[in-house]
Amino acid sequence: MALKLTVKPGESFFVGTAEITVQCDSIVNVLVGGKAPVLRSEDHVSDADLTDPANRLRHAVQQMYLTGDVTGHQASYVEAVQALLAQSPEQSGLVAEVNGLLMSGATYKAIKLLKVLSNPELTATRAKLKLVG
């Protein structure tokens, strides 16, 4: 079954490591078949955004997801976790939850959960992320 994305003009998304940008004047539906990882640009952390431990952590998990190579990005993940916990020890519960998601193969859910780091308002509404349950 294909994944259906509704994409706005100028919006981009990623299929694996390929960035796809929609260049049209209206909203379009894009069907992505197969098992390739798909990530919307709003969830993507670019190399330019790697200015703090939270974004470095999100980027490491993102790369695990998009490349399918969890072990290849493990060192950058551990480094980002250590930096984040040195800066914000209160995030240890979140890190433990992300570790659990990664160990169970739920890398995409880990990316969504890590959005809480850059948007604290999501903390109160984590159920909207469909992670609780």
C-alpha positions as CSV (number, residue, x, y, z in Angstrom):
1,M,0.0,0.0,0.0
2,A,1.3,3.4,-0.9
3,L,1.8,6.3,1.5
4,K,-0.3,9.3,0.4
5,L,1.3,12.7,1.1
6,T,-0.6,16.0,0.6
7,V,2.0,18.5,-0.3
8,K,1.8,22.3,-0.6
9,P,3.4,24.3,-3.3
10,G,7.1,24.7,-2.7
11,E,7.1,22.1,0.2
12,S,9.7,19.4,0.2
13,F,10.0,16.0,1.7
14,F,12.6,13.2,1.8
15,V,12.4,9.7,0.5
16,G,15.4,8.0,1.9
17,T,18.2,10.6,1.5
18,A,16.7,12.2,-1.6
19,E,15.0,15.5,-1.2
20,I,11.9,16.1,-3.3
21,T,10.5,19.6,-3.7
22,V,7.0,20.2,-5.2
23,Q,7.1,23.0,-7.8
24,C,3.6,23.8,-8.7
25,D,0.8,26.3,-8.0
26,S,-1.6,24.1,-6.1
27,I,-1.7,21.4,-3.4
28,V,-0.8,18.0,-4.8
29,N,-1.2,14.4,-3.6
30,V,2.0,12.3,-3.9
31,L,1.9,8.5,-3.6
32,V,5.0,6.9,-2.3
33,G,5.1,3.1,-2.7
34,G,7.4,0.6,-1.2
35,K,9.2,0.6,2.1
36,A,11.4,3.7,1.6
37,P,11.6,6.0,4.6
38,V,9.6,9.2,4.1
39,L,10.1,12.4,6.2
40,R,8.4,15.8,5.8
41,S,10.6,18.8,5.6
42,E,9.0,20.1,8.9
43,D,10.5,17.1,10.7
44,H,13.9,17.4,9.0
45,V,17.0,18.8,10.7
46,S,19.5,20.3,8.2
47,D,23.2,20.4,8.7
48,A,22.9,24.2,9.2
49,D,20.7,23.5,12.3
50,L,23.3,21.5,14.2
51,T,24.0,24.3,16.6
52,D,22.8,22.6,19.8
53,P,22.7,19.1,21.4
54,A,18.9,18.7,20.9
55,N,19.2,19.3,17.1
56,R,22.3,17.1,16.9
57,L,20.3,14.3,18.6
58,R,17.3,14.8,16.3
59,H,19.7,14.8,13.3
60,A,21.4,11.5,14.3
61,V,18.1,9.7,14.7
62,Q,16.9,11.2,11.4
63,Q,20.0,9.9,9.6
64,M,19.4,6.4,11.2
65,Y,15.8,6.5,9.8
66,L,16.6,8.0,6.3
67,T,19.6,5.8,5.6
68,G,18.4,2.7,7.4
69,D,21.8,2.4,9.0
70,V,21.3,2.6,12.7
71,T,24.7,1.3,13.7
72,G,26.5,3.7,11.3
73,H,25.1,6.7,13.1
74,Q,25.3,5.2,16.6
75,A,28.5,7.2,17.5
76,S,27.0,10.5,16.6
77,Y,23.8,9.5,18.5
78,V,25.7,8.7,21.7
79,E,27.8,11.9,21.4
80,A,24.6,13.9,21.0
81,V,22.9,12.2,23.9
82,Q,25.9,12.9,26.2
83,A,25.9,16.5,25.2
84,L,22.2,16.9,25.7
85,L,22.2,15.3,29.1
86,A,25.2,17.4,30.2
87,Q,23.2,20.5,29.2
88,S,19.8,19.3,30.3
89,P,19.9,16.4,32.8
90,E,16.1,16.6,33.2
91,Q,15.8,15.1,29.7
92,S,17.0,11.7,30.8
93,G,13.4,10.3,30.7
94,L,13.0,11.5,27.2
95,V,16.3,10.0,26.2
96,A,15.3,6.6,27.8
97,E,12.0,6.7,25.8
98,V,13.9,7.4,22.6
99,N,16.3,4.6,23.3
100,G,13.4,2.2,23.8
101,L,11.9,3.3,20.5
102,L,15.2,2.8,18.7
103,M,15.7,-0.6,20.2
104,S,12.2,-1.7,19.0
105,G,12.9,-0.4,15.5
106,A,10.4,2.6,15.8
107,T,12.9,5.2,14.5
108,Y,10.2,7.4,12.9
109,K,8.4,7.6,16.3
110,A,11.7,8.5,17.9
111,I,12.0,11.4,15.5
112,K,8.5,12.6,16.3
113,L,9.2,12.3,20.0
114,L,12.4,14.4,19.7
115,K,10.4,17.3,18.3
116,V,9.4,17.9,22.0
117,L,13.0,19.2,22.5
118,S,12.6,22.0,20.0
119,N,8.9,22.7,20.8
120,P,8.3,22.4,24.6
121,E,4.6,23.1,24.0
122,L,4.4,19.6,22.6
123,T,5.2,18.1,26.0
124,A,1.7,18.7,27.2
125,T,0.1,17.3,24.1
126,R,2.3,14.3,23.4
127,A,-0.8,12.2,22.8
128,K,-1.2,14.2,19.5
129,L,2.1,12.7,18.4
130,K,0.4,9.2,18.6
131,L,3.2,7.9,20.8
132,V,1.3,7.2,23.9
133,G,-0.5,4.0,24.0
